[in-house]
Amino acid sequence: MAQKSHFPWTLLAVCCLTNAGPMSRSPCELLPVGTGHPVQAVTKNYTVMSGCASRGTATLPQEVHVINLREHAPESPDNTPVKVELHLKPIQSMLHHQKPLVFLLNSPQPLIWNVKAENLELHIRHTFHVSRGSEVHFQQRNSSLFTQVQENLPHGNGHLLKYAQEKYGAVTSFSELRMTRAIYIKVGEDLGLSDTCEIDSSFLSLKYLGSYEEPQASRGCVLSAPEKNREVHIIELQSPDSSSSYQVEVFVDIKPLKES
């Protein structure tokens, strides 16, 4: 079976050190870096396990999106529910989204869904079906215009899709994802798609993605510099995998070192 594709980017977090301390080496000897190194590399991938999309809701009064999360997230130290951000914005061809949205958000554990919406038309009521024990926090000016329904949702992909289709007539999108802290959905119907949503394990679309961060192995050193008023950080990136068909984006996040 071919390996699942994903959309990658790399984050380089540069923490400015005022004193290199015992990590200093002269001359520079490249060694695997630990958490104390001023440059930390993180790879963020965007992908789904399986899914589908359709134009089946184009003639219906609402758009329907289904998300089925897999695996458990580690519990927080204070036993509060894990938070997942659900980012919504219209597809590129649509300036403002004007149709009621329905989301079925199934998860193996109670979650807090922080819904962050961009360019959704005001004064339109949206509906969120969530697993029992989960909550929805809708972060928009008309946040009162949403309905939250807690219920026992089916866990299997086929059963969950059928449940949504029988309840609302059709499904705009279905996404199965590993547990993640951020999901990105572009709402709006694509009339070029098929009439029905049929789950496919090779499904991958820029409109429906979960994000996953992983530390990136790197080597480096820290040198003692006589210049006290200026820091110099040198970062060298290796060429990406030549077999990848996707462009890799690199972001550099510069921030001061936190005092321990």
Contacts in CASP RR format, 6 or more apart in sequence:
PFRMAT RR
TARGET T0000
AUTHOR 0000-0000-0000
METHOD contacts of the structure
MODEL  1
MAQKSHFPWTLLAVCCLTNAGPMSRSPCELLPVGTGHPVQAVTKNYTVMS
GCASRGTATLPQEVHVINLREHAPESPDNTPVKVELHLKPIQSMLHHQKP
LVFLLNSPQPLIWNVKAENLELHIRHTFHVSRGSEVHFQQRNSSLFTQVQ
ENLPHGNGHLLKYAQEKYGAVTSFSELRMTRAIYIKVGEDLGLSDTCEID
SSFLSLKYLGSYEEPQASRGCVLSAPEKNREVHIIELQSPDSSSSYQVEV
FVDIKPLKES
2 202 0 8 1.000
4 47 0 8 1.000
4 49 0 8 1.000
4 202 0 8 1.000
4 204 0 8 1.000
5 47 0 8 1.000
5 204 0 8 1.000
5 245 0 8 1.000
5 246 0 8 1.000
6 45 0 8 1.000
6 46 0 8 1.000
6 47 0 8 1.000
6 204 0 8 1.000
6 246 0 8 1.000
7 45 0 8 1.000
7 46 0 8 1.000
7 47 0 8 1.000
7 206 0 8 1.000
7 209 0 8 1.000
7 246 0 8 1.000
8 43 0 8 1.000
8 44 0 8 1.000
8 45 0 8 1.000
8 46 0 8 1.000
8 240 0 8 1.000
8 244 0 8 1.000
8 246 0 8 1.000
8 248 0 8 1.000
8 249 0 8 1.000
9 43 0 8 1.000
9 44 0 8 1.000
9 248 0 8 1.000
9 249 0 8 1.000
9 250 0 8 1.000
9 251 0 8 1.000
10 41 0 8 1.000
10 42 0 8 1.000
10 43 0 8 1.000
10 44 0 8 1.000
10 216 0 8 1.000
10 237 0 8 1.000
10 248 0 8 1.000
10 249 0 8 1.000
10 250 0 8 1.000
10 251 0 8 1.000
11 41 0 8 1.000
11 42 0 8 1.000
11 43 0 8 1.000
11 44 0 8 1.000
11 213 0 8 1.000
11 250 0 8 1.000
11 251 0 8 1.000
11 252 0 8 1.000
11 253 0 8 1.000
12 39 0 8 1.000
12 40 0 8 1.000
12 41 0 8 1.000
12 42 0 8 1.000
12 235 0 8 1.000
12 250 0 8 1.000
12 251 0 8 1.000
12 252 0 8 1.000
12 253 0 8 1.000
13 39 0 8 1.000
13 40 0 8 1.000
13 41 0 8 1.000
13 42 0 8 1.000
13 253 0 8 1.000
13 255 0 8 1.000
14 38 0 8 1.000
14 39 0 8 1.000
14 233 0 8 1.000
14 235 0 8 1.000
14 252 0 8 1.000
14 253 0 8 1.000
14 254 0 8 1.000
14 255 0 8 1.000
15 38 0 8 1.000
15 39 0 8 1.000
15 40 0 8 1.000
15 255 0 8 1.000
15 256 0 8 1.000
15 257 0 8 1.000
15 258 0 8 1.000
16 38 0 8 1.000
16 231 0 8 1.000
16 254 0 8 1.000
16 255 0 8 1.000
16 256 0 8 1.000
16 257 0 8 1.000
17 38 0 8 1.000
17 222 0 8 1.000
17 231 0 8 1.000
17 257 0 8 1.000
18 257 0 8 1.000
20 222 0 8 1.000
20 223 0 8 1.000
20 224 0 8 1.000
21 222 0 8 1.000
21 224 0 8 1.000
23 36 0 8 1.000
23 37 0 8 1.000
23 222 0 8 1.000
24 222 0 8 1.000
24 223 0 8 1.000
24 224 0 8 1.000
25 221 0 8 1.000
25 222 0 8 1.000
25 223 0 8 1.000
26 223 0 8 1.000
26 224 0 8 1.000
27 223 0 8 1.000
28 220 0 8 1.000
28 221 0 8 1.000
28 223 0 8 1.000
29 221 0 8 1.000
30 219 0 8 1.000
30 220 0 8 1.000
30 221 0 8 1.000
31 219 0 8 1.000
31 220 0 8 1.000
31 221 0 8 1.000
32 217 0 8 1.000
32 218 0 8 1.000
32 219 0 8 1.000
32 220 0 8 1.000
33 39 0 8 1.000
33 40 0 8 1.000
33 218 0 8 1.000
33 219 0 8 1.000
33 220 0 8 1.000
37 220 0 8 1.000
37 222 0 8 1.000
38 222 0 8 1.000
38 233 0 8 1.000
38 257 0 8 1.000
39 218 0 8 1.000
39 220 0 8 1.000
39 233 0 8 1.000
39 235 0 8 1.000
40 215 0 8 1.000
41 215 0 8 1.000
41 216 0 8 1.000
41 217 0 8 1.000
41 218 0 8 1.000
42 213 0 8 1.000
42 214 0 8 1.000
42 215 0 8 1.000
42 216 0 8 1.000
43 213 0 8 1.000
43 214 0 8 1.000
43 215 0 8 1.000
43 216 0 8 1.000
44 211 0 8 1.000
44 212 0 8 1.000
44 213 0 8 1.000
44 214 0 8 1.000
45 211 0 8 1.000
45 212 0 8 1.000
45 214 0 8 1.000
46 184 0 8 1.000
46 209 0 8 1.000
46 210 0 8 1.000
46 211 0 8 1.000
46 212 0 8 1.000
47 204 0 8 1.000
47 209 0 8 1.000
47 210 0 8 1.000
47 212 0 8 1.000
48 175 0 8 1.000
48 176 0 8 1.000
48 177 0 8 1.000
48 203 0 8 1.000
48 204 0 8 1.000
48 205 0 8 1.000
48 208 0 8 1.000
48 209 0 8 1.000
48 210 0 8 1.000
49 70 0 8 1.000
49 176 0 8 1.000
49 177 0 8 1.000
49 178 0 8 1.000
49 201 0 8 1.000
50 157 0 8 1.000
50 176 0 8 1.000
50 199 0 8 1.000
50 200 0 8 1.000
50 201 0 8 1.000
50 202 0 8 1.000
50 203 0 8 1.000
51 173 0 8 1.000
51 174 0 8 1.000
51 175 0 8 1.000
51 176 0 8 1.000
51 197 0 8 1.000
51 199 0 8 1.000
51 200 0 8 1.000
51 201 0 8 1.000
51 203 0 8 1.000
51 208 0 8 1.000
52 171 0 8 1.000
52 173 0 8 1.000
52 174 0 8 1.000
52 197 0 8 1.000
52 198 0 8 1.000
52 199 0 8 1.000
52 200 0 8 1.000
52 203 0 8 1.000
53 172 0 8 1.000
53 173 0 8 1.000
53 174 0 8 1.000
53 190 0 8 1.000
53 193 0 8 1.000
53 197 0 8 1.000
53 203 0 8 1.000
53 205 0 8 1.000
53 207 0 8 1.000
53 208 0 8 1.000
54 170 0 8 1.000
54 171 0 8 1.000
54 172 0 8 1.000
54 173 0 8 1.000
54 193 0 8 1.000
54 194 0 8 1.000
54 195 0 8 1.000
54 196 0 8 1.000
54 197 0 8 1.000
55 189 0 8 1.000
55 190 0 8 1.000
55 191 0 8 1.000
55 192 0 8 1.000
55 193 0 8 1.000
55 194 0 8 1.000
55 195 0 8 1.000
56 170 0 8 1.000
56 171 0 8 1.000
56 172 0 8 1.000
56 189 0 8 1.000
56 195 0 8 1.000
56 196 0 8 1.000
56 197 0 8 1.000
57 63 0 8 1.000
57 64 0 8 1.000
57 168 0 8 1.000
57 169 0 8 1.000
57 170 0 8 1.000
57 171 0 8 1.000
57 172 0 8 1.000
57 189 0 8 1.000
58 189 0 8 1.000
58 191 0 8 1.000
60 168 0 8 1.000
60 169 0 8 1.000
60 170 0 8 1.000
61 99 0 8 1.000
61 100 0 8 1.000
62 99 0 8 1.000
62 100 0 8 1.000
62 101 0 8 1.000
62 102 0 8 1.000
62 127 0 8 1.000
62 168 0 8 1.000
63 99 0 8 1.000
63 100 0 8 1.000
63 101 0 8 1.000
63 102 0 8 1.000
63 172 0 8 1.000
63 187 0 8 1.000
63 188 0 8 1.000
63 189 0 8 1.000
64 102 0 8 1.000
64 103 0 8 1.000
64 104 0 8 1.000
64 164 0 8 1.000
64 168 0 8 1.000
64 169 0 8 1.000
64 170 0 8 1.000
64 171 0 8 1.000
64 172 0 8 1.000
65 101 0 8 1.000
65 102 0 8 1.000
65 103 0 8 1.000
65 104 0 8 1.000
65 171 0 8 1.000
65 172 0 8 1.000
65 173 0 8 1.000
65 174 0 8 1.000
65 175 0 8 1.000
65 185 0 8 1.000
65 187 0 8 1.000
65 208 0 8 1.000
66 103 0 8 1.000
66 104 0 8 1.000
66 106 0 8 1.000
66 160 0 8 1.000
66 161 0 8 1.000
66 164 0 8 1.000
66 171 0 8 1.000
66 173 0 8 1.000
66 174 0 8 1.000
66 175 0 8 1.000
67 86 0 8 1.000
67 103 0 8 1.000
67 104 0 8 1.000
67 105 0 8 1.000
67 106 0 8 1.000
67 175 0 8 1.000
67 177 0 8 1.000
67 183 0 8 1.000
67 185 0 8 1.000
68 106 0 8 1.000
68 155 0 8 1.000
68 156 0 8 1.000
68 157 0 8 1.000
68 160 0 8 1.000
68 174 0 8 1.000
68 175 0 8 1.000
68 176 0 8 1.000
68 177 0 8 1.000
69 84 0 8 1.000
69 105 0 8 1.000
69 106 0 8 1.000
69 107 0 8 1.000
69 108 0 8 1.000
69 111 0 8 1.000
69 177 0 8 1.000
69 178 0 8 1.000
69 179 0 8 1.000
69 180 0 8 1.000
70 108 0 8 1.000
70 176 0 8 1.000
70 177 0 8 1.000
70 178 0 8 1.000
70 179 0 8 1.000
71 108 0 8 1.000
71 178 0 8 1.000
71 179 0 8 1.000
72 108 0 8 1.000
72 109 0 8 1.000
72 179 0 8 1.000
73 82 0 8 1.000
73 109 0 8 1.000
73 111 0 8 1.000
73 179 0 8 1.000
73 181 0 8 1.000
74 82 0 8 1.000
75 82 0 8 1.000
76 82 0 8 1.000
80 112 0 8 1.000
81 109 0 8 1.000
81 110 0 8 1.000
81 111 0 8 1.000
81 112 0 8 1.000
81 133 0 8 1.000
81 134 0 8 1.000
81 135 0 8 1.000
82 109 0 8 1.000
82 111 0 8 1.000
82 112 0 8 1.000
82 181 0 8 1.000
83 111 0 8 1.000
83 112 0 8 1.000
83 114 0 8 1.000
83 181 0 8 1.000
84 107 0 8 1.000
84 111 0 8 1.000
84 112 0 8 1.000
84 113 0 8 1.000
84 114 0 8 1.000
84 180 0 8 1.000
84 181 0 8 1.000
84 182 0 8 1.000
84 183 0 8 1.000
85 114 0 8 1.000
85 116 0 8 1.000
85 181 0 8 1.000
85 182 0 8 1.000
85 183 0 8 1.000
86 103 0 8 1.000
86 105 0 8 1.000
86 113 0 8 1.000
86 114 0 8 1.000
86 115 0 8 1.000
86 116 0 8 1.000
86 183 0 8 1.000
86 185 0 8 1.000
87 116 0 8 1.000
87 117 0 8 1.000
87 118 0 8 1.000
87 182 0 8 1.000
87 183 0 8 1.000
87 184 0 8 1.000
87 185 0 8 1.000
88 101 0 8 1.000
88 115 0 8 1.000
88 116 0 8 1.000
88 117 0 8 1.000
88 118 0 8 1.000
88 120 0 8 1.000
88 185 0 8 1.000
88 186 0 8 1.000
88 187 0 8 1.000
89 97 0 8 1.000
89 117 0 8 1.000
89 118 0 8 1.000
89 119 0 8 1.000
89 186 0 8 1.000
89 187 0 8 1.000
90 96 0 8 1.000
90 97 0 8 1.000
90 118 0 8 1.000
90 119 0 8 1.000
90 120 0 8 1.000
90 186 0 8 1.000
90 187 0 8 1.000
90 188 0 8 1.000
91 186 0 8 1.000
91 187 0 8 1.000
91 188 0 8 1.000
91 190 0 8 1.000
91 207 0 8 1.000
92 186 0 8 1.000
94 188 0 8 1.000
95 119 0 8 1.000
96 119 0 8 1.000
96 120 0 8 1.000
96 121 0 8 1.000
97 119 0 8 1.000
97 120 0 8 1.000
97 121 0 8 1.000
97 187 0 8 1.000
97 188 0 8 1.000
98 121 0 8 1.000
98 124 0 8 1.000
99 124 0 8 1.000
99 188 0 8 1.000
100 124 0 8 1.000
100 125 0 8 1.000
100 126 0 8 1.000
100 127 0 8 1.000
101 120 0 8 1.000
101 126 0 8 1.000
101 127 0 8 1.000
101 187 0 8 1.000
102 126 0 8 1.000
102 127 0 8 1.000
102 128 0 8 1.000
102 129 0 8 1.000
102 168 0 8 1.000
103 126 0 8 1.000
103 127 0 8 1.000
103 128 0 8 1.000
103 129 0 8 1.000
104 129 0 8 1.000
104 153 0 8 1.000
104 160 0 8 1.000
104 163 0 8 1.000
104 164 0 8 1.000
105 111 0 8 1.000
105 113 0 8 1.000
105 128 0 8 1.000
105 129 0 8 1.000
105 130 0 8 1.000
105 131 0 8 1.000
105 134 0 8 1.000
105 136 0 8 1.000
106 130 0 8 1.000
106 131 0 8 1.000
106 153 0 8 1.000
106 154 0 8 1.000
106 155 0 8 1.000
106 160 0 8 1.000
107 130 0 8 1.000
107 131 0 8 1.000
107 134 0 8 1.000
107 179 0 8 1.000
108 155 0 8 1.000
108 179 0 8 1.000
110 131 0 8 1.000
110 132 0 8 1.000
110 133 0 8 1.000
110 134 0 8 1.000
110 135 0 8 1.000
111 130 0 8 1.000
111 131 0 8 1.000
111 134 0 8 1.000
111 135 0 8 1.000
112 134 0 8 1.000
112 135 0 8 1.000
112 137 0 8 1.000
113 128 0 8 1.000
113 130 0 8 1.000
113 134 0 8 1.000
113 135 0 8 1.000
113 136 0 8 1.000
113 137 0 8 1.000
114 137 0 8 1.000
114 139 0 8 1.000
115 128 0 8 1.000
115 136 0 8 1.000
115 137 0 8 1.000
115 138 0 8 1.000
115 139 0 8 1.000
115 140 0 8 1.000
115 146 0 8 1.000
116 139 0 8 1.000
116 140 0 8 1.000
117 138 0 8 1.000
117 139 0 8 1.000
117 140 0 8 1.000
120 126 0 8 1.000
120 140 0 8 1.000
120 187 0 8 1.000
122 141 0 8 1.000
122 142 0 8 1.000
122 145 0 8 1.000
123 142 0 8 1.000
123 145 0 8 1.000
124 142 0 8 1.000
124 145 0 8 1.000
125 145 0 8 1.000
125 146 0 8 1.000
125 147 0 8 1.000
126 138 0 8 1.000
126 145 0 8 1.000
126 146 0 8 1.000
126 147 0 8 1.000
127 146 0 8 1.000
127 147 0 8 1.000
127 149 0 8 1.000
128 136 0 8 1.000
128 138 0 8 1.000
128 146 0 8 1.000
128 147 0 8 1.000
128 148 0 8 1.000
128 149 0 8 1.000
129 149 0 8 1.000
129 151 0 8 1.000
129 153 0 8 1.000
130 136 0 8 1.000
130 148 0 8 1.000
130 149 0 8 1.000
130 150 0 8 1.000
130 151 0 8 1.000
130 153 0 8 1.000
131 150 0 8 1.000
131 151 0 8 1.000
131 152 0 8 1.000
131 153 0 8 1.000
132 150 0 8 1.000
132 151 0 8 1.000
132 152 0 8 1.000
133 150 0 8 1.000
134 150 0 8 1.000
135 148 0 8 1.000
136 146 0 8 1.000
136 148 0 8 1.000
138 146 0 8 1.000
153 160 0 8 1.000
153 163 0 8 1.000
154 160 0 8 1.000
154 162 0 8 1.000
154 163 0 8 1.000
157 174 0 8 1.000
157 176 0 8 1.000
157 199 0 8 1.000
158 199 0 8 1.000
160 174 0 8 1.000
161 171 0 8 1.000
161 174 0 8 1.000
161 197 0 8 1.000
161 199 0 8 1.000
164 171 0 8 1.000
164 174 0 8 1.000
165 171 0 8 1.000
165 197 0 8 1.000
170 195 0 8 1.000
170 196 0 8 1.000
170 197 0 8 1.000
171 197 0 8 1.000
172 187 0 8 1.000
172 188 0 8 1.000
172 189 0 8 1.000
172 197 0 8 1.000
173 185 0 8 1.000
173 197 0 8 1.000
173 207 0 8 1.000
173 208 0 8 1.000
174 197 0 8 1.000
174 199 0 8 1.000
175 183 0 8 1.000
175 185 0 8 1.000
175 208 0 8 1.000
175 210 0 8 1.000
176 199 0 8 1.000
177 183 0 8 1.000
177 210 0 8 1.000
178 212 0 8 1.000
180 210 0 8 1.000
180 211 0 8 1.000
180 212 0 8 1.000
181 211 0 8 1.000
182 210 0 8 1.000
182 211 0 8 1.000
183 209 0 8 1.000
183 210 0 8 1.000
183 211 0 8 1.000
184 208 0 8 1.000
184 209 0 8 1.000
184 210 0 8 1.000
184 211 0 8 1.000
185 207 0 8 1.000
185 208 0 8 1.000
186 206 0 8 1.000
186 207 0 8 1.000
186 208 0 8 1.000
225 231 0 8 1.000
225 232 0 8 1.000
235 252 0 8 1.000
237 250 0 8 1.000
240 248 0 8 1.000
END
